[in-house]
């Protein structure tokens, strides 16, 4: 741009110098004509100014295009400034739009985080409520179990008292009979005592054999060895009628196995209760006491897929059993 301005200025000066020379040369010609023609009428000199007026605009017309070139320089600067301003305005708008987009994105992220936190709080609250509910249910089960144990113990005590009274009456009758026999038949009394001693020895021998059979069916690791009726393919044995079941069976009816007759059938102990015979189809846990079948309170319950024997000392364990009519 500077070089164009320099060239334009030089051209103007050249045109101005050329015009001044032309004017000087024209004046010299007019003076020489005046000197050569002094006697011409006055009309001719009046025409000269007209000629001069015609000649004067020529240098002005030549100067006009030369004077327009420097004016284009400010226009280009204004256009450049205008373009720069537009570019800056667009850049500012883009930055403003980006800031707005970033702000909206931050708001959305904050809203999503708040929603996630709210959902997490709700889940924690629900879990806490569930835990409290489970705790209450467990307490209710424990209380119910304690009540059942107390009821069973009370029933057991009453049953023991009745059995003890019956044993006492039987003992008194036996003593009375023994006394009468002793008085009437001394020889017969000795025979009765001998038979009684033999029966007691036989009973002890049978109990010893039975205890041995019980021990053979003790598990080494009950958690891995035992199987319920579902694992055994389902229960297909005899089913106790409902009226009989409700009167003798279920968690409300506990008893001790050796309070009732016990026999060994094909190597398996079989006990009688409620008018039916029962035998273990499964091993009993190794952590139960050695004499649980003589000392622990048990009950029989039907649990969905078959009959099971429960021990009140170990309420979570159950042993699959078979039911026999005879």
Order of alpha helices (4+ residues) and beta strands (2+ residues): alpha-alpha-alpha-alpha-alpha-beta-beta-beta-alpha-beta-beta-beta
